[in-house]
């Protein structure tokens, strides 16, 4: 997405070229034909209830409301006043893949599984709380895999990253713990600020007691912030729940105790049964969460996620109740 300045002096728009993304549950109305994209955007800015607009290939202008996904068909253009809510974009023209944070966990030219790239990913993250992280619980696998026999819900061709949890009584800092599990965290010292993050993930067969997560965080002497792109299976009431959350902790300026904004969504599918794409777009204006290309949550980036504080990207397999309180082999 690129900013587009309007000569009329109104708030500039962000133009989003059409991609293959499509949406449902759009609330929209037709406002006119034979319009330019500048005119279409200006109409949105001056019309009550409009959050963004779509200009079709036929120069028809459609105004849309919160929760709608902008793309109609190839050739359409969406426009959003910069900094306004409900302005989701999607990878396409103008986006750059950051290979330092990307991995397909694939095979070599001979079909052999490639080892995890430890210059890109840290699998020996320092443990904390009830979580004991072990590199032995992070591996690239193919289907079928004898070590994962009985845990797969469907045949998955090719290779993928598998995070596991094992019952193993052990001591850490004078305390007894019972489980070790896997985490994968990006290693780039500079971290990352802003972008779109997505992963194809299938949940664990066990529920409740564990929590697969896709997230980003960093704890420094100056700030401690966290974006949970997705956490699943931590709701003891239903395995269909997926959570989307922000966390801000001290010593972040102005924060005396943890602040969080959590949204639980009960999916129409079982996240344990198949892979689904979970994504988040983080820009200076908005935080937007997606599941399978549909927006599920949006928040303003202010006041804690518009400050260019870098984060580290992670995939992890966390421990939850009842196993956290009542461990069982």
C-alpha atoms as a printed R data frame, in Angstrom:
    type eleno elety resid chain resno       x       y       z
1   ATOM     1    CA   UNK     A     1   0.000   0.000   0.000
2   ATOM     2    CA   UNK     A     2   1.290   3.473  -0.836
3   ATOM     3    CA   UNK     A     3   0.104   6.894   0.321
4   ATOM     4    CA   UNK     A     4  -1.578   9.107  -2.244
5   ATOM     5    CA   UNK     A     5  -1.720  12.863  -1.624
6   ATOM     6    CA   UNK     A     6  -4.902  14.706  -2.616
7   ATOM     7    CA   UNK     A     7  -4.560  18.168  -4.116
8   ATOM     8    CA   UNK     A     8  -7.771  19.276  -2.379
9   ATOM     9    CA   UNK     A     9  -6.033  19.133   1.001
10  ATOM    10    CA   UNK     A    10  -8.271  16.468   2.567
11  ATOM    11    CA   UNK     A    11  -6.744  13.575   4.482
12  ATOM    12    CA   UNK     A    12  -4.572  11.562   2.053
13  ATOM    13    CA   UNK     A    13  -5.690   8.085   1.076
14  ATOM    14    CA   UNK     A    14  -3.879   4.778   1.073
15  ATOM    15    CA   UNK     A    15  -4.439   2.981  -2.217
16  ATOM    16    CA   UNK     A    16  -4.502  -0.817  -2.120
17  ATOM    17    CA   UNK     A    17  -4.159  -2.625  -5.472
18  ATOM    18    CA   UNK     A    18  -6.482  -5.584  -5.836
19  ATOM    19    CA   UNK     A    19  -5.085  -9.040  -5.022
20  ATOM    20    CA   UNK     A    20  -6.579 -12.510  -4.849
21  ATOM    21    CA   UNK     A    21  -8.049 -11.731  -1.403
22  ATOM    22    CA   UNK     A    22 -11.822 -11.845  -1.128
23  ATOM    23    CA   UNK     A    23 -14.210 -11.194   1.714
24  ATOM    24    CA   UNK     A    24 -17.724 -11.952   2.936
25  ATOM    25    CA   UNK     A    25 -20.262 -10.093   5.050
26  ATOM    26    CA   UNK     A    26 -19.549  -6.815   3.268
27  ATOM    27    CA   UNK     A    27 -21.785  -3.893   4.190
28  ATOM    28    CA   UNK     A    28 -21.596  -1.437   1.322
29  ATOM    29    CA   UNK     A    29 -23.570   0.916  -0.850
30  ATOM    30    CA   UNK     A    30 -23.134   2.301  -4.367
31  ATOM    31    CA   UNK     A    31 -22.411   6.019  -4.495
32  ATOM    32    CA   UNK     A    32 -21.842   6.800  -8.164
33  ATOM    33    CA   UNK     A    33 -20.192   6.002 -11.485
34  ATOM    34    CA   UNK     A    34 -17.634   7.629 -13.760
35  ATOM    35    CA   UNK     A    35 -15.580   8.674 -10.734
36  ATOM    36    CA   UNK     A    36 -11.837   8.863 -10.240
37  ATOM    37    CA   UNK     A    37 -10.232   7.118  -7.263
38  ATOM    38    CA   UNK     A    38  -9.562  10.549  -5.747
39  ATOM    39    CA   UNK     A    39 -13.235  11.469  -5.988
40  ATOM    40    CA   UNK     A    40 -14.289   8.085  -4.593
41  ATOM    41    CA   UNK     A    41 -11.995   8.471  -1.596
42  ATOM    42    CA   UNK     A    42 -13.124  12.059  -0.963
43  ATOM    43    CA   UNK     A    43 -16.750  10.882  -0.947
44  ATOM    44    CA   UNK     A    44 -15.883   8.293   1.693
45  ATOM    45    CA   UNK     A    45 -14.234  10.915   3.862
46  ATOM    46    CA   UNK     A    46 -17.300  13.153   3.756
47  ATOM    47    CA   UNK     A    47 -19.994  10.458   4.078
48  ATOM    48    CA   UNK     A    48 -21.118   9.363   7.540
49  ATOM    49    CA   UNK     A    49 -20.551   5.656   8.209
50  ATOM    50    CA   UNK     A    50 -17.956   5.130   5.471
51  ATOM    51    CA   UNK     A    51 -14.696   3.550   6.595
52  ATOM    52    CA   UNK     A    52 -13.186   2.876   3.173
53  ATOM    53    CA   UNK     A    53 -14.206   2.760  -0.467
54  ATOM    54    CA   UNK     A    54 -13.747   0.504  -3.473
55  ATOM    55    CA   UNK     A    55 -13.511   1.846  -7.013
56  ATOM    56    CA   UNK     A    56 -14.425  -0.833  -9.530
57  ATOM    57    CA   UNK     A    57 -12.946  -1.317 -12.963
58  ATOM    58    CA   UNK     A    58 -16.137   0.237 -14.361
59  ATOM    59    CA   UNK     A    59 -15.442   3.416 -12.293
60  ATOM    60    CA   UNK     A    60 -18.288   2.565  -9.895
61  ATOM    61    CA   UNK     A    61 -17.609   3.793  -6.366
62  ATOM    62    CA   UNK     A    62 -18.726   1.665  -3.407
63  ATOM    63    CA   UNK     A    63 -18.577   2.884   0.178
64  ATOM    64    CA   UNK     A    64 -17.980   0.292   2.880
65  ATOM    65    CA   UNK     A    65 -18.321  -0.018   6.641
66  ATOM    66    CA   UNK     A    66 -16.322  -1.530   9.488
67  ATOM    67    CA   UNK     A    67 -15.726  -5.272   9.159
68  ATOM    68    CA   UNK     A    68 -15.994  -5.424   5.386
69  ATOM    69    CA   UNK     A    69 -13.118  -6.760   3.294
70  ATOM    70    CA   UNK     A    70 -12.358  -4.350   0.475
71  ATOM    71    CA   UNK     A    71 -11.572  -6.474  -2.548
72  ATOM    72    CA   UNK     A    72 -14.253  -7.268  -5.112
73  ATOM    73    CA   UNK     A    73 -12.697  -8.530  -8.319
74  ATOM    74    CA   UNK     A    74  -9.438  -8.177 -10.239
75  ATOM    75    CA   UNK     A    75  -8.845  -4.593 -11.298
76  ATOM    76    CA   UNK     A    76 -10.712  -2.933  -8.430
77  ATOM    77    CA   UNK     A    77  -8.939  -0.466  -6.146
78  ATOM    78    CA   UNK     A    78  -9.635   0.078  -2.438
79  ATOM    79    CA   UNK     A    79  -8.910   3.382  -0.734
80  ATOM    80    CA   UNK     A    80  -8.732   4.269   2.937
81  ATOM    81    CA   UNK     A    81  -8.051   7.604   4.628
82  ATOM    82    CA   UNK     A    82  -4.682   7.132   6.338
83  ATOM    83    CA   UNK     A    83  -4.928   6.311  10.008
84  ATOM    84    CA   UNK     A    84  -8.605   5.355   9.902
85  ATOM    85    CA   UNK     A    85  -9.883   2.048  11.177
86  ATOM    86    CA   UNK     A    86 -11.119  -0.753   8.914
87  ATOM    87    CA   UNK     A    87  -8.470  -0.205   6.285
88  ATOM    88    CA   UNK     A    88  -7.097  -3.739   5.805
89  ATOM    89    CA   UNK     A    89  -4.608  -4.395   3.059
90  ATOM    90    CA   UNK     A    90  -3.071  -7.564   1.684
91  ATOM    91    CA   UNK     A    91   0.285  -8.700   0.262
92  ATOM    92    CA   UNK     A    92   0.695  -7.627  -3.321
93  ATOM    93    CA   UNK     A    93   2.351  -4.828  -5.207
94  ATOM    94    CA   UNK     A    94   4.770  -2.880  -3.033
95  ATOM    95    CA   UNK     A    95   5.268  -5.597  -0.404
96  ATOM    96    CA   UNK     A    96   8.710  -7.064   0.293
97  ATOM    97    CA   UNK     A    97   9.199 -10.574   1.680
98  ATOM    98    CA   UNK     A    98  11.564 -10.511   4.668
99  ATOM    99    CA   UNK     A    99  13.483 -13.757   4.296
100 ATOM   100    CA   UNK     A   100  14.994 -13.332   7.766
101 ATOM   101    CA   UNK     A   101  11.543 -14.084   9.184
102 ATOM   102    CA   UNK     A   102  10.264 -16.520   6.564
103 ATOM   103    CA   UNK     A   103  10.651 -20.283   6.254
104 ATOM   104    CA   UNK     A   104   8.914 -23.133   4.437
105 ATOM   105    CA   UNK     A   105  10.688 -25.840   6.503
106 ATOM   106    CA   UNK     A   106  11.199 -27.822   3.337
107 ATOM   107    CA   UNK     A   107  13.419 -30.439   1.710
108 ATOM   108    CA   UNK     A   108  16.596 -30.278  -0.359
109 ATOM   109    CA   UNK     A   109  16.928 -31.200  -4.029
110 ATOM   110    CA   UNK     A   110  17.256 -34.855  -3.036
111 ATOM   111    CA   UNK     A   111  14.028 -34.793  -1.086
112 ATOM   112    CA   UNK     A   112  15.790 -34.914   2.286
113 ATOM   113    CA   UNK     A   113  14.417 -32.837   5.154
114 ATOM   114    CA   UNK     A   114  16.380 -29.652   5.699
115 ATOM   115    CA   UNK     A   115  17.552 -28.949   9.254
116 ATOM   116    CA   UNK     A   116  16.214 -25.884  11.031
117 ATOM   117    CA   UNK     A   117  18.228 -22.823  10.066
118 ATOM   118    CA   UNK     A   118  19.704 -21.829  13.438
119 ATOM   119    CA   UNK     A   119  21.135 -18.610  12.012
120 ATOM   120    CA   UNK     A   120  17.531 -17.544  11.477
121 ATOM   121    CA   UNK     A   121  15.723 -19.279  14.359
122 ATOM   122    CA   UNK     A   122  16.566 -19.801  18.021
123 ATOM   123    CA   UNK     A   123  15.212 -23.073  19.450
124 ATOM   124    CA   UNK     A   124  17.078 -22.774  22.773
125 ATOM   125    CA   UNK     A   125  15.194 -19.810  24.215
126 ATOM   126    CA   UNK     A   126  15.715 -19.215  27.947
127 ATOM   127    CA   UNK     A   127  12.862 -20.809  29.920
128 ATOM   128    CA   UNK     A   128  10.528 -18.820  32.155
129 ATOM   129    CA   UNK     A   129   7.554 -19.475  34.428
130 ATOM   130    CA   UNK     A   130   5.971 -22.871  33.780
131 ATOM   131    CA   UNK     A   131   7.522 -23.072  30.326
132 ATOM   132    CA   UNK     A   132  10.676 -25.111  29.855
133 ATOM   133    CA   UNK     A   133  11.790 -24.749  26.248
134 ATOM   134    CA   UNK     A   134  13.861 -27.519  24.686
135 ATOM   135    CA   UNK     A   135  15.311 -27.736  21.154
136 ATOM   136    CA   UNK     A   136  14.525 -31.450  21.235
137 ATOM   137    CA   UNK     A   137  10.868 -30.492  20.862
138 ATOM   138    CA   UNK     A   138  11.378 -28.579  17.605
139 ATOM   139    CA   UNK     A   139  11.866 -30.462  14.359
140 ATOM   140    CA   UNK     A   140  11.014 -30.502  10.688
141 ATOM   141    CA   UNK     A   141   8.980 -33.593   9.820
142 ATOM   142    CA   UNK     A   142   7.262 -35.206   6.881
143 ATOM   143    CA   UNK     A   143   4.137 -37.312   6.763
144 ATOM   144    CA   UNK     A   144   3.996 -40.017   7.856
145 ATOM   145    CA   UNK     A   145   6.384 -39.650  10.797
146 ATOM   146    CA   UNK     A   146   6.612 -42.527  13.264
147 ATOM   147    CA   UNK     A   147   7.378 -40.219  16.197
148 ATOM   148    CA   UNK     A   148   4.125 -38.351  15.614
149 ATOM   149    CA   UNK     A   149   2.024 -41.434  14.887
150 ATOM   150    CA   UNK     A   150  -1.443 -41.096  16.333
151 ATOM   151    CA   UNK     A   151  -1.313 -37.311  16.551
152 ATOM   152    CA   UNK     A   152  -2.056 -36.485  12.942
153 ATOM   153    CA   UNK     A   153  -5.659 -35.772  12.036
154 ATOM   154    CA   UNK     A   154  -5.132 -35.980   8.313
155 ATOM   155    CA   UNK     A   155  -2.428 -36.886   5.840
156 ATOM   156    CA   UNK     A   156  -0.338 -33.788   5.109
157 ATOM   157    CA   UNK     A   157   1.882 -34.003   2.030
158 ATOM   158    CA   UNK     A   158   5.364 -32.565   2.125
159 ATOM   159    CA   UNK     A   159   7.152 -31.243   5.190
160 ATOM   160    CA   UNK     A   160   6.385 -28.822   7.987
161 ATOM   161    CA   UNK     A   161   7.584 -27.631  11.378
162 ATOM   162    CA   UNK     A   162   6.371 -29.683  14.355
163 ATOM   163    CA   UNK     A   163   6.446 -28.364  17.913
164 ATOM   164    CA   UNK     A   164   5.910 -31.063  20.549
165 ATOM   165    CA   UNK     A   165   5.563 -31.366  24.315
166 ATOM   166    CA   UNK     A   166   6.999 -34.183  26.423
167 ATOM   167    CA   UNK     A   167   6.390 -35.260  30.015
168 ATOM   168    CA   UNK     A   168   9.784 -35.076  31.693
169 ATOM   169    CA   UNK     A   169  10.170 -34.269  35.368
170 ATOM   170    CA   UNK     A   170  13.097 -31.900  35.887
171 ATOM   171    CA   UNK     A   171  14.505 -29.177  38.115
172 ATOM   172    CA   UNK     A   172  14.941 -25.544  37.149
173 ATOM   173    CA   UNK     A   173  15.912 -22.738  39.514
174 ATOM   174    CA   UNK     A   174  15.155 -24.997  42.502
175 ATOM   175    CA   UNK     A   175  11.637 -25.817  41.323
176 ATOM   176    CA   UNK     A   176  10.216 -29.057  39.920
177 ATOM   177    CA   UNK     A   177   8.595 -28.940  36.486
178 ATOM   178    CA   UNK     A   178   7.053 -31.748  34.480
179 ATOM   179    CA   UNK     A   179   6.906 -30.729  30.817
180 ATOM   180    CA   UNK     A   180   9.304 -29.593  28.134
181 ATOM   181    CA   UNK     A   181   8.058 -28.093  24.877
182 ATOM   182    CA   UNK     A   182   9.165 -26.368  21.708
183 ATOM   183    CA   UNK     A   183   9.632 -22.755  20.692
184 ATOM   184    CA   UNK     A   184  11.084 -21.114  17.589
185 ATOM   185    CA   UNK     A   185  12.104 -17.438  17.838
186 ATOM   186    CA   UNK     A   186  13.650 -15.138  15.222
187 ATOM   187    CA   UNK     A   187  17.279 -14.238  15.828
188 ATOM   188    CA   UNK     A   188  17.772 -10.996  13.895
189 ATOM   189    CA   UNK     A   189  19.123  -8.555  16.523
190 ATOM   190    CA   UNK     A   190  17.330  -5.612  14.935
191 ATOM   191    CA   UNK     A   191  13.990  -7.404  15.233
192 ATOM   192    CA   UNK     A   192  11.139  -6.223  13.041
193 ATOM   193    CA   UNK     A   193   8.872  -3.178  13.117
194 ATOM   194    CA   UNK     A   194   5.608  -3.263  11.123
195 ATOM   195    CA   UNK     A   195   4.578  -5.681   8.402
196 ATOM   196    CA   UNK     A   196   2.227  -8.558   7.708
197 ATOM   197    CA   UNK     A   197   2.864 -11.832   9.536
198 ATOM   198    CA   UNK     A   198   1.197 -15.087   8.575
199 ATOM   199    CA   UNK     A   199   1.563 -18.806   9.141
200 ATOM   200    CA   UNK     A   200  -0.342 -21.931   8.179
201 ATOM   201    CA   UNK     A   201  -1.013 -23.732  11.465
202 ATOM   202    CA   UNK     A   202  -2.844 -26.801  12.717
203 ATOM   203    CA   UNK     A   203  -3.558 -27.186  16.420
204 ATOM   204    CA   UNK     A   204  -2.548 -30.032  18.694
205 ATOM   205    CA   UNK     A   205  -4.831 -33.031  19.107
206 ATOM   206    CA   UNK     A   206  -4.758 -32.678  22.900
207 ATOM   207    CA   UNK     A   207  -7.254 -30.313  24.524
208 ATOM   208    CA   UNK     A   208  -7.350 -28.791  27.069
209 ATOM   209    CA   UNK     A   209  -3.878 -28.431  28.537
210 ATOM   210    CA   UNK     A   210  -1.765 -26.987  25.711
211 ATOM   211    CA   UNK     A   211  -1.668 -23.813  23.642
212 ATOM   212    CA   UNK     A   212  -0.070 -23.489  20.183
213 ATOM   213    CA   UNK     A   213   0.799 -19.832  19.582
214 ATOM   214    CA   UNK     A   214   2.056 -17.544  16.815
215 ATOM   215    CA   UNK     A   215   3.228 -14.240  18.249
216 ATOM   216    CA   UNK     A   216   5.877 -11.518  18.571
217 ATOM   217    CA   UNK     A   217   7.404  -9.913  21.644
218 ATOM   218    CA   UNK     A   218  10.476  -8.244  23.081
219 ATOM   219    CA   UNK     A   219  11.397  -7.410  26.681
220 ATOM   220    CA   UNK     A   220  14.068  -4.722  27.060
221 ATOM   221    CA   UNK     A   221  15.090  -2.247  29.748
222 ATOM   222    CA   UNK     A   222  12.896   0.336  28.013
223 ATOM   223    CA   UNK     A   223   9.746  -1.545  26.966
224 ATOM   224    CA   UNK     A   224   7.992  -4.918  27.031
225 ATOM   225    CA   UNK     A   225   5.282  -5.407  24.412
226 ATOM   226    CA   UNK     A   226   3.666  -8.435  22.812
227 ATOM   227    CA   UNK     A   227   1.387  -9.093  19.847
228 ATOM   228    CA   UNK     A   228  -0.385 -12.448  19.860
229 ATOM   229    CA   UNK     A   229  -1.197 -13.109  16.234
230 ATOM   230    CA   UNK     A   230  -2.967 -16.273  17.354
231 ATOM   231    CA   UNK     A   231  -3.317 -18.526  20.412
232 ATOM   232    CA   UNK     A   232  -5.546 -21.593  20.301
233 ATOM   233    CA   UNK     A   233  -6.957 -24.345  22.527
234 ATOM   234    CA   UNK     A   234  -6.533 -22.408  25.794
235 ATOM   235    CA   UNK     A   235 -10.271 -22.072  26.420
236 ATOM   236    CA   UNK     A   236 -11.406 -25.058  28.548
237 ATOM   237    CA   UNK     A   237 -14.988 -24.543  27.376
238 ATOM   238    CA   UNK     A   238 -14.410 -25.272  23.678
239 ATOM   239    CA   UNK     A   239 -11.530 -26.356  21.403
240 ATOM   240    CA   UNK     A   240 -12.910 -24.102  18.647
241 ATOM   241    CA   UNK     A   241 -11.744 -20.942  20.420
242 ATOM   242    CA   UNK     A   242  -8.889 -18.876  18.949
243 ATOM   243    CA   UNK     A   243  -7.560 -15.804  20.772
244 ATOM   244    CA   UNK     A   244  -6.132 -12.542  19.398
245 ATOM   245    CA   UNK     A   245  -4.437 -10.332  21.998
246 ATOM   246    CA   UNK     A   246  -2.101  -7.422  22.694
247 ATOM   247    CA   UNK     A   247  -0.036  -7.216  25.890
248 ATOM   248    CA   UNK     A   248   1.925  -4.290  27.309
249 ATOM   249    CA   UNK     A   249   4.013  -4.697  30.474
250 ATOM   250    CA   UNK     A   250   6.265  -2.504  32.609
251 ATOM   251    CA   UNK     A   251   8.819  -0.979  32.010
252 ATOM   252    CA   UNK     A   252   6.978   0.339  28.948
253 ATOM   253    CA   UNK     A   253   6.604   4.104  29.505
254 ATOM   254    CA   UNK     A   254   3.335   4.974  31.227
255 ATOM   255    CA   UNK     A   255   2.573   1.349  32.172
256 ATOM   256    CA   UNK     A   256   2.423   0.428  35.855
257 ATOM   257    CA   UNK     A   257   0.888  -3.045  35.400
258 ATOM   258    CA   UNK     A   258   0.030  -5.346  32.524
259 ATOM   259    CA   UNK     A   259  -2.432  -3.998  29.972
260 ATOM   260    CA   UNK     A   260  -4.068  -6.343  27.490
261 ATOM   261    CA   UNK     A   261  -6.779  -6.389  24.879
262 ATOM   262    CA   UNK     A   262  -7.995  -9.947  24.309
263 ATOM   263    CA   UNK     A   263 -10.591 -11.135  21.833
264 ATOM   264    CA   UNK     A   264 -11.812 -14.719  21.776
265 ATOM   265    CA   UNK     A   265 -13.417 -15.996  18.601
266 ATOM   266    CA   UNK     A   266 -15.193 -19.342  18.303
267 ATOM   267    CA   UNK     A   267 -14.303 -20.583  14.838
268 ATOM   268    CA   UNK     A   268 -16.686 -22.345  12.474
269 ATOM   269    CA   UNK     A   269 -14.006 -25.030  12.040
270 ATOM   270    CA   UNK     A   270 -11.983 -27.192  14.421
271 ATOM   271    CA   UNK     A   271  -8.433 -25.726  14.441
272 ATOM   272    CA   UNK     A   272  -7.082 -29.163  15.426
273 ATOM   273    CA   UNK     A   273  -8.342 -30.836  12.264
274 ATOM   274    CA   UNK     A   274  -6.593 -28.989   9.434
275 ATOM   275    CA   UNK     A   275  -4.198 -26.200   8.573
276 ATOM   276    CA   UNK     A   276  -5.570 -22.643   8.421
277 ATOM   277    CA   UNK     A   277  -3.804 -19.358   7.692
278 ATOM   278    CA   UNK     A   278  -3.548 -16.977  10.654
279 ATOM   279    CA   UNK     A   279  -2.220 -13.503   9.915
280 ATOM   280    CA   UNK     A   280  -1.760 -10.066  11.370
281 ATOM   281    CA   UNK     A   281  -0.921  -6.757   9.779
282 ATOM   282    CA   UNK     A   282   0.876  -4.260  11.992
283 ATOM   283    CA   UNK     A   283   1.344  -0.730  10.709
284 ATOM   284    CA   UNK     A   284   1.707   2.682  12.397
285 ATOM   285    CA   UNK     A   285  -2.058   3.182  12.291
286 ATOM   286    CA   UNK     A   286  -3.745  -0.165  12.842
287 ATOM   287    CA   UNK     A   287  -3.428  -3.721  14.102
288 ATOM   288    CA   UNK     A   288  -5.494  -6.103  11.951
289 ATOM   289    CA   UNK     A   289  -5.953  -9.837  12.577
290 ATOM   290    CA   UNK     A   290  -7.017 -12.289   9.853
291 ATOM   291    CA   UNK     A   291  -8.078 -15.940   9.683
292 ATOM   292    CA   UNK     A   292  -8.126 -17.450   6.197
293 ATOM   293    CA   UNK     A   293  -8.133 -13.974   4.627
294 ATOM   294    CA   UNK     A   294 -11.061 -12.651   6.659
295 ATOM   295    CA   UNK     A   295 -10.620  -9.847   9.171
296 ATOM   296    CA   UNK     A   296 -11.482 -10.996  12.715
297 ATOM   297    CA   UNK     A   297 -10.224  -8.063  14.800
298 ATOM   298    CA   UNK     A   298  -8.841  -4.573  14.451
299 ATOM   299    CA   UNK     A   299  -7.382  -2.044  16.901
300 ATOM   300    CA   UNK     A   300  -5.598   1.287  16.590
301 ATOM   301    CA   UNK     A   301  -1.829   0.939  16.905
302 ATOM   302    CA   UNK     A   302  -1.626   3.862  19.314
303 ATOM   303    CA   UNK     A   303  -0.352   4.363  21.921
304 ATOM   304    CA   UNK     A   304   2.031   1.405  22.300
305 ATOM   305    CA   UNK     A   305   2.430  -0.171  18.864
306 ATOM   306    CA   UNK     A   306   3.122   2.905  16.761
307 ATOM   307    CA   UNK     A   307   6.475   3.720  18.382
308 ATOM   308    CA   UNK     A   308   8.819   1.694  16.152
309 ATOM   309    CA   UNK     A   309   9.775  -0.614  19.013
310 ATOM   310    CA   UNK     A   310  11.069  -3.805  17.316
311 ATOM   311    CA   UNK     A   311   9.749  -7.259  18.197
312 ATOM   312    CA   UNK     A   312  10.897 -10.855  17.633
313 ATOM   313    CA   UNK     A   313   8.640 -13.369  15.864
314 ATOM   314    CA   UNK     A   314   7.913 -16.725  17.498
315 ATOM   315    CA   UNK     A   315   5.997 -19.982  17.210
316 ATOM   316    CA   UNK     A   316   5.574 -21.867  20.473
317 ATOM   317    CA   UNK     A   317   3.739 -24.712  22.190
318 ATOM   318    CA   UNK     A   318   2.702 -23.546  25.651
319 ATOM   319    CA   UNK     A   319   1.358 -25.283  28.737
320 ATOM   320    CA   UNK     A   320  -2.144 -24.536  30.060
321 ATOM   321    CA   UNK     A   321  -4.554 -25.848  32.677
322 ATOM   322    CA   UNK     A   322  -5.331 -28.505  33.700
323 ATOM   323    CA   UNK     A   323  -1.843 -29.873  32.947
324 ATOM   324    CA   UNK     A   324  -0.157 -26.781  34.363
325 ATOM   325    CA   UNK     A   325  -1.653 -27.464  37.785
326 ATOM   326    CA   UNK     A   326  -2.100 -31.244  37.600
327 ATOM   327    CA   UNK     A   327   0.665 -32.766  35.454
328 ATOM   328    CA   UNK     A   328   0.012 -36.221  34.089
329 ATOM   329    CA   UNK     A   329   2.132 -38.543  31.942
